[in-house]
Amino acid sequence: MDTRPMRADARRNYERLITTARIAFMEHGTGASLDDIAKRAGVGSGTLYRHFPTRDALLHAVLRERIDGLLAHAEELLSEPAPDPDTEALNAQAALDRWLRTYLTGADTPRGTSTVIIEAMSAEWADTGLGAAATAICDALGRLLNRAQRAGAVHTGIDPRDLLRLTNAIGAAAERTTDPGAYADRMLALLFDGLRTR
């Protein structure tokens, strides 16, 4: 991989492509036309593919800030001390609930992202940027889930990969409703209810 810094014009094209792709993915979902993205960015298709050889590479670049934010949010939630050991179960459960809700309801997430993340969790994506991102997201979720399980707040035996797939399935289904936010809220309430040991 070439690690030399980009020329100023190449850096501008790179940034313009990401900005334009973010807008296009928000407008048309993750299946937006790459040729249209290049045209809207004022560059040729060759320039787009030189920077982003695949749609997934471009999508990963667009989602990188959101993914980094989710990982940082998980770290913040994990580092919050329990004010009282007697409330650790509630705190651990609340942290898991908050992170899953943040993960699912991000306003800056293009339509189709949930489906892409489900696909990126498969073995054939392991060596891609999105595959690595899906692994990092799953690891963060696993740590939050493990904390809640140790505290007795949620059932043991839940695999974080299954929980992430289920959460993404809710996201994918929500995209097909007239009120995605309300649908996601209802489904997350059911999910949280099923996770709790009570």
Buried (B, 14 or more C-beta within 10 A) or exposed (E): EEEEEEEEEEEEBBBBBBEBBBBBBBEBBBBBEBEEBBBBBEBEEEBBBEBBEEBBBBBBBBBEEBBEEBBEBBEEBBEEEBEEEEEBBBBBBBBBBBBBBBBBBBEEBBBBBBBBBBBBBEEEBEEBBBBBBBBBBBEBBBBBBBBBBEBEBBEEEBEBBEBBBBBBBBBBBBBEEEEBEEBBBBBBEEBBEEBBEE
